[in-house]
Amino acid sequence: MHNENTTNFGYRKIPTQEKATHVAHVFHSVAEHYDLMNDLMSFGMHRLWKRFTLSQSQVRSGQRVLDVAGGTGDLTRVFAEKVGKKGRVVLADINDKMLLQGRERLLNQGVIGNVTYVQADAEQLPFPADYFDCISIAFGLRNVTDKAAALRSMYRVLKPGGKVLVLEFSKPMLPMLNTLYDKYSFHVIPRLGEWICNDKDSYQYLIESIRMHPDQETLKEMMREAGFEDVDYHNLTGGIVALHKGFKY
């Protein structure tokens, strides 16, 4: 039986109102090493997954894009190129340290003029209704306390005709792959976190949060319930990651 007053933090149950603080602590801890750890944890595959997501966005010059939980700005940088000077990209992240890392990194890469940085909670996005042409959230939804609320919030600020892209770890389709993935995740990644960041616990949480995240079909249904139509997904790397797409008509 689900208790409305508790939620999952990895495999632990904690009071719902405390999850945001716990997640904030994790990302404050890992912010400076976030990109390096992503490369090590995914063997660099996260870059290919993001590239596929960008190719599916079909963002055009002059459009408005929202990159939710945009972190260090991988997607924002390319979106900024696609929308050009007349367009606008908003990099939103609930974590101030991650937002600062993303801003510094993009400024160093010469991304200026058409990107705005906003500290924002995905569950209560502080933007007008029907505002963005495209919204992305990459490896962020699983850390949100109320995923359904975040999906509804994204639906609200998306323009009619707009598209949402949810890139997230998911459920591997092949039993053998699932077994290998489990062994790698639980035995190797926390040790990498300990060696590189001196922080085993945060990476243990990140792995557990992946396992607690809804599988492909469950997330597809959640997106439909939030109002999105024509919802579909692509399995990437055998379903280790999935890109879900949905539209607002």
N, C-alpha and C positions, 0 to 999 in steps of 0.2 A: 504494500500500500504506500502511495506517494504522500509524503508529508510536505505540505505547502511551505512550511517554515524552514525546511532544510533543502540543500542542493548538493550536487556532486562537485568536489574539488579533487580531480583525479578519481581515485577509488574511495576517498574518504567522504563522509557526509559532514557538512558544516552548516551553520545557520546561513540562510539565503543572503541576509544583509551583509555577511562577512566575505562573500566570494570576491567581490570587486577588489577589496583590500588585499586579499591573498594573491589574486592574479596580478595586481599592480606590483606587489613585492617581487614576484617572479620576473616580470619584464623589466623592472628597475635593475634587477640583478644581472640579467642576460643582455641588456641593451647594447653594451659596448662590443660584445662578441657575437651578436646575433647573426650577422651575415656569414662569418667564418663557421659558426656552428651549423648553420643551414647547409653550407657546402659540405661539411664533413658528415652530417647526419643523412643527407640525401645523395651523397656522392656527386654533388653538383646538379642533380636532376631537378631541383626546385626551379632552376633557371629555365629549363625546357618546359616545365609545367606552366610557369608564368608566361613564357613566350607563346604557348598555345592559347592561354587565356586572352592575351592581348590580340592574337589573330582572330579570335572569336568575337571580340568586342565591336569590330567594324566601326570604330569611332572615327568621326570625320572633322575636318576643319571647322572651327567656330562653335563646336558643341561644348556642353558642360558635363564634366565627369566628376564623380565622387569616389574616392578610394578610401573605403572604410577600413579601420585597423591597418592603415597603410604603412605603419612602421618605418622602415628605413628607405622607403620610397621607390622600390624597384618598378612597380607598375606606374606610379605617378610620373616618373621620368619619361617613360615612353608615351603615356597618355598626353603629356605636355607637348611632345613633338607632334603627335597626331592632331591635336586640336588647334595648334598654332597660336599666333598672337591674338586672334579674335576669339579664341576659346578660353575656357577656364577649367582648371583642375583643382579640386579641394582634397588635400591629404588630411584625413581625420584619424585621430587615434586617441583613445582614452588615457593613454599613459604619456605623461609629459616628457619623460626621459627618452622614450622611443621617438616621440614627435621631434624632439630636439636633435636626435641622431639623424633622422630623416631630413630635417631642414638643413643641417650642416653639410650632409653628404650631397644633397641636390645643389646647394649653393656652390659647393666646391666643383661640381660637374657643370656649372654654368647654367643651371636651370633657374631662371629668374623671370619675373614679369607676368606669367600666367598661372602661377601656383599659389594657392592660399593654404595656410596651415591652421587647423582648428582642433583644439582639444575637445573631444566630444564622445559621448556615450552612444554606442550603436543602438541601444534600446530607445533613446530619446534624441534623435538627430535634430540639431537646432537650425533647420533649413526650411524654406517655404515648401508647401505642397506642390507637386507637379513641376519640379525645378530642374532635375538632372536628366540628361539624355541617356546616361549609362552609369551604373553603380557597380563597383567591384568590392569584394571582400575576400582576401587571400590569406588562408591559415589564421583567421581571426574569429570566425563564428563559434568555434568550439570553446573559446574562452569566455564567451558571453554568458551571463547568468541566465537570462530569459531569451532563448534563441527565437522563440515565436514572436516576442515583442520586437526584437531587432529586425526580423523579416518584415513585420508590419510597418515598422518605422521606415525601412528602406522603400517599401512599396509606396508609402505616403509621399515621399519626396521625389519619386521617379515620375517623369513626364509620361503621359499617355503616348504609347509607341516606343517607350524606353525599354531598356534591357538591364537585367541584373545578372551578374556573374559571381558565383560562389565557388571558390577553389578551396578544397579542404581535404585533409586526409580522410580516407574512407575504409571500406571493407574489401580486402583482397579477394579476388574471385577464385583463385586456385588454392586448394587445401595445402599443397606443398609450399607455395609462396607464403601463405599465411603463417605456417610453422617457422620458416626461415626468418620472416619479418618479425615475428614475436621474439625469437631468440636474439636477433640483432638489436631490436628496440630495447629490450629489458636488460640485456647483459652488456651491450657495448655503449649505447648512447649516454646513460648516466655516468659511465666512467669517463667518456669524452668530456662531459660537463665538468667533472671533477678535475681532470687534468688541465683543461684549457681555461675554465672560468672559476675554478675552485668552488664549484656549486653543483653538487650531485643532485640535491633535492629538487631544484627548479626543473632540471631535465627529466627527473623521475615523474614530476607532475605533468610535464608536456607530453610524455609518452602515455601516461594514464588518461590524460584528457583526450588523446586521439582515440583510445579504445572506448571511451564513454560517449563519443560523438555518434549521432544517428547514422545508420548506414544509408546507402544510396537511395533506396526506395522510401525510407522513412523521411529523409530530408526532402525528397521530391514532393511527398504528400504535405509536409509542413509548409513548403513554399506555396503550394496550391491553396492551403488553408489561409495563408496570409494575403491571398488575392491574385498571385501571379498566374498567368496562363501560359499554355504551350510549354510547360516545364519539362525539361529533358536533361540528361546528363551524359557526359563522356567519361568512361573509365580510362585513367592514365596509369601506365606502369602496372597493368594487371589489377587495377582497382585500389592500389595503395593510396592513390589520390583520385578524386573525381571532380570534374568541373560541371556544376549545375548551372543551367541557364533558365531564365524565366522572363516573361514580358508583361507589360501593363498596357491594356488596350482601353 
